[in-house]
């Protein structure tokens, strides 16, 4: 099992560090896995600094289940394309023959055929995408290749083309969710709402198959996202490009006539967070009144005066704390209202939300603390899953007898060294959202952590 910590360092650079790459003996029951968790947190001294835990049932996994439900309705058309790809990638000789024929037909593409995988819908998309490019090559072989008997029909190709075009948004969303060098939390809600709207549109399509696929996907979508995670709505509000305008724009499409009520709920949640983050533990106040009152067990009046003095001192403490707390809460809420009333910032490519919050801490100190926790939440466990791919490169079959502790040490060391070498969190050079919408050490005292786990 791999456990990865996500946090902002002191320069507001998003960091992802593998904490454990640990062998877990059977049985893999929840109590056993929980013990590994707890031991890891205690070892790193972050048991009181955790903000949230992301497990493998996350956004990308749920998106996979939604699309798979829709693709299951296509039937034979997928199977014929799938079988054709299997046939022409089944051996080096066939693959070479396929590539030669593609060159003879002047197919201007260097992409290789992609075979789908039942648990990864995005490979279905890539299979359709590349197979459509080589459509004429498949047809050419069917005329003189006796053993090739699974040529897709013209209708199959039309369905594949239609499905491929519609799945492009979902593929792009999956790619964006899988990013590790930039914050994905603030864009989660936007992309989820876009997918909801798109599925609603598809369900009304005149194409019966598209409509059935969309309705199937919507059923699965609503089972997971009917009650959308409110923390992610807060993350969207903390994006200066969206703020409350985001909810006002999308919620009527999601909640209809109840949108105003839902927006008010999120706003009250933001106020609650501001109150909680704005609270500072007060130092206990000494009870000075009791020290001046002599206590006599034989004097009932003296006992009552002493008790009343203590009670009034506690009352004074209650009044003082209540007043200061209310004042702090008012100031924090004024900070939020000012942030909202300032209006949204103009959208631009490669906007670095973490850098923005880093530079606006003096202006919005309480909101900055909230942003520092919420904006590092990963919406996938891709950072954890990648550790297993790395381990395959590090440890060949010849190294299969290495001790688990050695394997963990090598995997963690590689991750930490690369993190220090790469050490940048800008969105340039990584996947950006524009194409979707427009077509430190891990135990620092002042850090909050989000962890992801994959087993």
C-alpha positions as CSV (number, residue, x, y, z in Angstrom):
1,X,0.0,0.0,0.0
2,X,1.2,3.5,-0.8
3,X,0.4,6.6,1.2
4,X,1.1,10.0,-0.3
5,X,1.0,13.4,1.4
6,X,-0.2,16.5,-0.5
7,X,0.6,19.9,1.0
8,X,1.7,23.5,0.3
9,X,5.2,24.2,1.5
10,X,6.2,27.6,2.9
11,X,6.5,29.1,-0.6
12,X,2.9,27.9,-1.6
13,X,4.3,25.2,-3.9
14,X,2.2,22.1,-4.2
15,X,4.1,19.1,-3.0
16,X,3.3,15.4,-3.2
17,X,5.5,13.1,-1.2
18,X,5.3,9.3,-0.8
19,X,5.3,8.6,2.9
20,X,5.0,4.8,2.8
21,X,5.3,2.1,0.1
22,X,4.6,-0.7,2.5
23,X,3.9,-4.4,2.2
24,X,0.7,-5.3,4.0
25,X,0.3,-8.9,4.8
26,X,-3.1,-10.7,4.5
27,X,-5.8,-10.4,5.4
28,X,-6.4,-7.0,3.9
29,X,-9.2,-6.1,6.3
30,X,-10.1,-2.5,7.2
31,X,-8.6,-2.9,10.7
32,X,-5.3,-4.0,9.2
33,X,-5.2,-1.2,6.7
34,X,-6.2,1.3,9.4
35,X,-3.3,0.2,11.6
36,X,-0.9,0.9,8.8
37,X,-2.4,4.3,8.4
38,X,-2.2,5.2,12.0
39,X,1.4,3.9,12.4
40,X,2.4,6.0,9.4
41,X,0.8,9.2,10.7
42,X,2.4,8.7,14.2
43,X,5.8,8.0,12.7
44,X,5.7,11.2,10.6
45,X,4.1,13.2,13.5
46,X,1.2,14.4,11.4
47,X,-1.7,12.7,13.2
48,X,-3.0,16.1,14.4
49,X,-2.3,17.9,11.1
50,X,-4.4,15.9,8.7
51,X,-7.1,17.7,6.8
52,X,-8.7,15.0,4.6
53,X,-8.0,11.5,3.3
54,X,-8.6,10.6,-0.3
55,X,-9.0,6.9,-1.1
56,X,-9.2,5.1,-4.5
57,X,-13.0,5.6,-4.7
58,X,-12.4,9.1,-6.0
59,X,-13.5,11.4,-8.8
60,X,-11.6,9.7,-11.7
61,X,-12.8,6.2,-10.5
62,X,-16.4,7.3,-10.3
63,X,-16.1,8.9,-13.7
64,X,-14.8,5.6,-15.0
65,X,-17.9,3.8,-13.7
66,X,-20.3,6.4,-15.2
67,X,-18.8,6.1,-18.7
68,X,-18.6,2.3,-18.5
69,X,-22.3,2.1,-17.8
70,X,-23.0,4.0,-21.0
71,X,-20.5,2.1,-23.1
72,X,-22.0,-1.2,-22.0
73,X,-25.1,-0.4,-24.2
74,X,-23.2,-0.1,-27.5
75,X,-22.8,-3.9,-27.8
76,X,-21.5,-5.6,-31.0
77,X,-20.1,-2.4,-32.5
78,X,-17.5,-2.1,-29.8
79,X,-16.7,-5.9,-30.0
80,X,-16.0,-5.8,-33.7
81,X,-13.6,-2.8,-33.4
82,X,-12.1,-4.4,-30.3
83,X,-11.5,-7.7,-32.1
84,X,-10.0,-5.9,-35.1
85,X,-7.5,-4.1,-32.9
86,X,-6.7,-7.4,-31.2
87,X,-6.2,-9.1,-34.5
88,X,-3.8,-6.5,-35.9
89,X,-1.8,-6.1,-32.7
90,X,-1.7,-9.8,-31.8
91,X,1.8,-10.4,-33.2
92,X,4.8,-8.3,-34.4
93,X,4.4,-9.7,-37.9
94,X,0.7,-8.6,-38.2
95,X,1.6,-5.2,-36.6
96,X,4.3,-4.7,-39.2
97,X,2.0,-5.7,-42.0
98,X,-0.6,-3.2,-40.7
99,X,1.9,-0.4,-40.5
100,X,3.1,-1.0,-44.1
101,X,-0.4,-1.0,-45.5
102,X,-1.1,2.2,-43.6
103,X,1.9,3.9,-45.3
104,X,0.8,2.6,-48.7
105,X,-2.6,4.2,-48.2
106,X,-0.9,7.4,-47.2
107,X,-2.4,7.5,-43.7
108,X,-0.8,10.6,-42.1
109,X,-0.6,9.2,-38.6
110,X,2.1,7.8,-36.4
111,X,-0.2,6.7,-33.5
112,X,-0.3,3.0,-32.7
113,X,-3.5,1.1,-32.3
114,X,-4.7,1.1,-28.7
115,X,-6.4,-1.9,-27.1
116,X,-9.1,-1.1,-24.6
117,X,-9.3,-2.4,-21.0
118,X,-12.6,-3.1,-19.3
119,X,-11.7,-1.2,-16.1
120,X,-10.3,1.8,-17.9
121,X,-12.9,3.6,-20.1
122,X,-10.4,6.1,-21.4
123,X,-8.7,3.3,-23.3
124,X,-12.0,2.7,-25.0
125,X,-11.9,6.3,-26.2
126,X,-8.3,6.0,-27.4
127,X,-9.1,2.7,-29.1
128,X,-12.0,4.4,-31.0
129,X,-9.9,7.5,-31.8
130,X,-7.0,5.6,-33.3
131,X,-9.1,2.9,-35.0
132,X,-11.1,5.7,-36.8
133,X,-7.9,7.1,-38.2
134,X,-7.1,3.6,-39.7
135,X,-10.6,2.9,-40.9
136,X,-9.6,2.5,-44.6
137,X,-6.7,0.2,-43.6
138,X,-9.1,-2.2,-41.9
139,X,-11.4,-2.2,-45.0
140,X,-8.4,-2.9,-47.3
141,X,-7.3,-5.9,-45.4
142,X,-10.8,-7.4,-45.3
143,X,-10.6,-7.9,-49.1
144,X,-7.5,-10.2,-49.1
145,X,-6.9,-11.3,-45.5
146,X,-8.9,-14.6,-45.2
147,X,-8.5,-14.9,-41.4
148,X,-9.6,-11.4,-40.7
149,X,-13.4,-11.8,-40.3
150,X,-14.3,-9.1,-37.8
151,X,-14.4,-6.0,-40.0
152,X,-16.7,-3.3,-38.4
153,X,-19.7,-2.3,-40.5
154,X,-20.3,1.3,-41.7
155,X,-22.9,1.6,-38.9
156,X,-20.2,0.5,-36.3
157,X,-17.9,3.2,-37.6
158,X,-20.6,5.9,-37.4
159,X,-21.5,4.9,-33.8
160,X,-17.8,4.9,-32.9
161,X,-17.3,8.4,-34.5
162,X,-20.3,9.8,-32.6
163,X,-19.3,8.2,-29.3
164,X,-15.7,9.3,-29.7
165,X,-16.7,12.9,-30.2
166,X,-19.0,12.9,-27.2
167,X,-16.4,11.2,-24.9
168,X,-13.8,13.7,-25.7
169,X,-15.0,16.0,-22.8
170,X,-14.9,13.1,-20.4
171,X,-11.4,12.1,-21.5
172,X,-10.2,15.7,-21.1
173,X,-11.7,15.9,-17.6
174,X,-10.0,12.6,-16.6
175,X,-6.7,14.0,-17.9
176,X,-7.1,17.2,-15.9
177,X,-8.1,15.4,-12.7
178,X,-4.9,13.3,-13.0
179,X,-2.7,16.4,-12.8
180,X,-0.2,16.5,-9.9
181,X,1.6,19.8,-10.3
182,X,-1.4,22.1,-9.9
183,X,-4.5,22.4,-7.8
184,X,-7.5,20.4,-9.1
185,X,-9.9,21.0,-6.2
186,X,-11.1,24.4,-7.4
187,X,-12.0,23.1,-10.8
188,X,-13.8,19.9,-9.7
189,X,-17.2,21.5,-9.3
190,X,-17.0,23.3,-12.6
191,X,-16.2,20.1,-14.5
192,X,-18.8,18.1,-12.7
193,X,-21.5,20.7,-13.5
194,X,-20.4,20.7,-17.1
195,X,-20.6,16.9,-17.3
196,X,-24.1,17.1,-15.8
197,X,-25.3,19.6,-18.3
198,X,-23.8,17.7,-21.2
199,X,-25.5,14.4,-20.1
200,X,-28.8,16.2,-19.8
201,X,-28.4,17.5,-23.4
202,X,-27.5,14.0,-24.7
203,X,-30.4,12.4,-23.0
204,X,-32.7,14.5,-25.2
205,X,-30.9,13.5,-28.4
206,X,-33.0,12.3,-31.4
207,X,-30.4,9.5,-31.8
208,X,-32.0,6.7,-29.7
209,X,-28.7,5.0,-28.8
210,X,-27.1,8.3,-27.7
211,X,-30.2,9.1,-25.6
212,X,-30.1,5.6,-24.0
213,X,-26.4,5.9,-23.2
214,X,-26.8,9.3,-21.7
215,X,-29.7,8.2,-19.5
216,X,-27.7,5.3,-18.3
217,X,-24.8,7.5,-17.5
218,X,-27.0,10.0,-15.7
219,X,-28.4,7.3,-13.5
220,X,-24.9,6.4,-12.3
221,X,-23.9,10.1,-12.1
222,X,-26.9,11.0,-9.9
223,X,-26.2,8.0,-7.6
224,X,-22.8,9.5,-6.8
225,X,-23.2,13.3,-7.3
226,X,-26.9,14.0,-6.6
227,X,-25.7,15.6,-3.3
228,X,-22.5,17.3,-4.6
229,X,-19.7,17.6,-2.1
230,X,-20.1,21.0,-0.5
231,X,-16.4,21.3,0.3
232,X,-15.7,21.3,-3.4
233,X,-18.2,24.1,-3.8
234,X,-16.2,26.1,-1.2
235,X,-13.0,25.4,-3.2
236,X,-14.7,26.8,-6.3
237,X,-15.7,29.9,-4.4
238,X,-12.1,30.4,-3.2
239,X,-11.1,30.6,-6.9
240,X,-11.0,34.4,-7.5
241,X,-12.1,33.7,-11.1
242,X,-15.4,32.3,-9.9
243,X,-16.4,33.1,-6.3
244,X,-20.2,33.1,-5.7
245,X,-20.8,33.8,-9.4
246,X,-20.0,30.2,-10.1
247,X,-22.9,29.0,-8.0
248,X,-25.3,31.6,-9.4
249,X,-24.3,30.4,-12.9
250,X,-24.5,26.6,-12.5
251,X,-26.9,25.9,-9.6
252,X,-30.1,26.8,-11.6
253,X,-29.1,24.0,-14.0
254,X,-28.4,21.6,-11.1
255,X,-31.1,22.4,-8.6
256,X,-33.7,24.3,-10.6
257,X,-36.1,26.2,-8.3
258,X,-34.2,25.2,-5.2
259,X,-31.0,26.8,-6.4
260,X,-31.3,29.9,-4.2
261,X,-31.7,27.8,-1.1
262,X,-28.7,25.6,-2.0
263,X,-26.6,28.7,-2.6
264,X,-27.5,30.1,0.8
265,X,-26.5,26.8,2.4
266,X,-23.0,27.0,0.8
267,X,-22.7,30.6,1.9
268,X,-23.6,29.7,5.4
269,X,-21.0,26.9,5.3
270,X,-18.4,29.5,4.3
271,X,-19.3,31.6,7.2
272,X,-19.1,28.6,9.5
273,X,-15.6,27.9,8.2
274,X,-14.6,31.5,8.7
275,X,-15.8,31.4,12.3
276,X,-14.0,28.2,13.0
277,X,-10.7,29.3,11.4
278,X,-11.0,32.7,13.0
279,X,-11.2,31.3,16.5
280,X,-8.1,31.5,18.5
281,X,-7.8,29.7,21.8
282,X,-7.7,32.2,24.6
283,X,-5.4,31.8,27.6
284,X,-7.2,30.7,30.7
285,X,-8.0,33.6,33.0
286,X,-7.2,33.3,36.6
287,X,-10.1,33.4,39.0
288,X,-8.9,36.4,41.1
289,X,-12.1,36.8,43.1
290,X,-11.8,33.7,45.1
291,X,-8.4,34.5,46.5
292,X,-9.8,37.5,48.4
293,X,-12.7,35.7,49.9
294,X,-12.0,33.7,53.1
295,X,-13.7,30.3,53.0
296,X,-15.2,29.0,56.1
297,X,-16.9,25.7,56.1
298,X,-18.9,26.7,59.1
299,X,-20.2,29.9,57.7
300,X,-23.0,29.3,55.2
301,X,-23.1,32.9,54.1
302,X,-19.4,32.9,53.4
303,X,-19.7,29.8,51.3
304,X,-22.5,31.3,49.3
305,X,-20.5,34.5,48.7
306,X,-17.5,32.5,47.6
307,X,-19.7,30.4,45.2
308,X,-21.4,33.5,43.9
309,X,-18.0,35.2,43.4
310,X,-16.7,32.2,41.4
311,X,-19.9,32.1,39.4
312,X,-19.7,35.8,38.5
313,X,-16.1,35.5,37.5
314,X,-17.1,32.7,35.2
315,X,-19.9,34.8,33.9
316,X,-17.5,37.7,33.2
317,X,-15.2,35.3,31.4
318,X,-18.2,34.0,29.3
319,X,-19.2,37.6,28.5
320,X,-15.7,38.7,27.5
321,X,-15.1,35.6,25.4
322,X,-18.4,35.9,23.8
323,X,-17.9,39.5,22.9
324,X,-14.4,38.9,21.5
325,X,-15.5,35.8,19.7
326,X,-18.5,37.6,18.1
327,X,-16.1,40.5,17.1
328,X,-13.7,38.0,15.5
329,X,-16.5,36.3,13.7
330,X,-17.8,39.6,12.4
331,X,-14.4,40.6,11.1
332,X,-13.9,37.1,9.4
333,X,-17.3,37.4,7.8
334,X,-16.6,40.9,6.6
335,X,-13.4,39.5,5.1
336,X,-15.4,37.0,3.1
337,X,-18.0,39.6,2.1
338,X,-15.3,41.9,0.9
339,X,-13.7,39.0,-1.1
340,X,-17.1,38.3,-2.8
341,X,-18.0,42.0,-3.4
342,X,-14.6,42.7,-5.0
343,X,-15.9,40.8,-8.0
344,X,-14.4,38.0,-10.1
345,X,-11.0,38.3,-11.7
346,X,-10.6,38.0,-15.4
347,X,-9.9,34.5,-16.5
348,X,-6.6,33.7,-18.2
349,X,-4.6,30.7,-19.1
350,X,-2.1,29.3,-16.6
351,X,-3.6,31.2,-13.7
352,X,-1.8,29.9,-10.6
353,X,-4.4,30.0,-7.8
354,X,-1.8,29.0,-5.2
355,X,0.4,31.9,-6.1
356,X,-2.6,34.3,-5.9
357,X,-3.4,33.2,-2.4
358,X,0.2,33.4,-1.4
359,X,0.3,37.1,-2.4
360,X,-3.1,38.0,-0.8
361,X,-2.6,36.7,2.7
362,X,-2.4,40.1,4.3
363,X,-5.7,41.1,2.6
364,X,-7.6,37.9,3.4
365,X,-5.7,36.2,6.2
366,X,-8.5,33.8,7.4
367,X,-9.5,32.9,3.8
368,X,-5.9,32.2,3.0
369,X,-5.7,29.6,5.9
370,X,-8.9,27.9,4.5
371,X,-7.5,28.0,1.0
372,X,-4.2,26.5,2.2
373,X,-6.1,23.4,3.4
374,X,-8.8,23.0,0.8
375,X,-6.9,23.7,-2.4
376,X,-4.5,20.9,-1.9
377,X,-7.1,18.2,-1.8
378,X,-6.4,15.8,-4.7
379,X,-9.6,14.6,-6.6
380,X,-7.8,11.4,-7.7
381,X,-5.3,9.0,-6.2
382,X,-3.2,9.1,-9.4
383,X,-0.1,10.3,-7.4
384,X,-0.3,7.1,-5.3
385,X,-1.0,4.8,-8.3
386,X,2.0,6.1,-10.1
387,X,4.2,4.7,-7.4
388,X,3.3,1.2,-8.5
389,X,4.4,2.0,-12.1
390,X,7.6,3.4,-10.8
391,X,8.2,0.3,-8.7
392,X,7.9,-1.9,-11.9
393,X,10.7,0.2,-13.5
394,X,12.9,0.0,-10.4
395,X,12.5,-3.7,-9.6
396,X,12.8,-6.2,-12.4
397,X,12.0,-9.9,-11.9
398,X,15.7,-10.3,-11.0
399,X,15.1,-8.1,-8.0
400,X,11.9,-9.8,-6.9
401,X,13.5,-11.2,-3.7
402,X,14.4,-7.8,-2.3
403,X,13.2,-7.2,1.3
404,X,10.0,-5.1,1.5
405,X,11.9,-2.5,3.6
406,X,14.5,-2.2,0.9
407,X,11.8,-1.8,-1.8
408,X,10.1,0.9,0.3
409,X,13.4,2.7,0.9
410,X,14.3,2.8,-2.8
411,X,10.8,3.8,-3.9
412,X,10.5,6.6,-1.3
413,X,14.1,7.8,-2.0
414,X,13.4,8.1,-5.7
415,X,10.2,10.0,-5.1
416,X,11.8,12.4,-2.7
417,X,14.8,13.1,-4.9
418,X,12.7,13.8,-7.9
419,X,10.4,16.0,-5.9
420,X,13.4,18.1,-4.8
421,X,14.8,18.2,-8.4
422,X,11.5,19.1,-10.1
423,X,10.2,21.2,-7.2
424,X,7.9,23.5,-9.2
425,X,4.1,23.8,-9.2
426,X,3.3,26.0,-12.2
427,X,0.7,24.9,-14.6
428,X,2.9,25.6,-17.7
429,X,4.1,22.3,-19.1
430,X,1.2,20.4,-17.5
431,X,-2.4,19.9,-18.5
432,X,-4.4,23.2,-18.6
433,X,-8.1,23.6,-18.3
434,X,-8.5,26.1,-21.1
435,X,-8.6,23.4,-23.7
436,X,-11.6,21.8,-21.9
437,X,-13.7,24.9,-21.4
438,X,-12.9,26.8,-24.6
439,X,-13.2,24.4,-27.5
440,X,9.7,21.8,2.3
441,X,9.7,18.7,4.3
442,X,6.5,16.7,5.0
443,X,6.6,17.3,8.8
444,X,6.9,21.1,9.0
445,X,5.0,22.4,12.1
446,X,2.8,24.8,10.3
447,X,1.6,22.6,7.5
448,X,-1.7,20.8,7.0
449,X,-1.7,17.6,5.0
450,X,-4.0,15.8,2.6
451,X,-3.2,12.2,2.1
452,X,-4.0,9.8,-0.6
453,X,-3.9,6.0,-0.5
454,X,-4.0,3.2,-3.1
455,X,-3.6,-0.5,-2.5
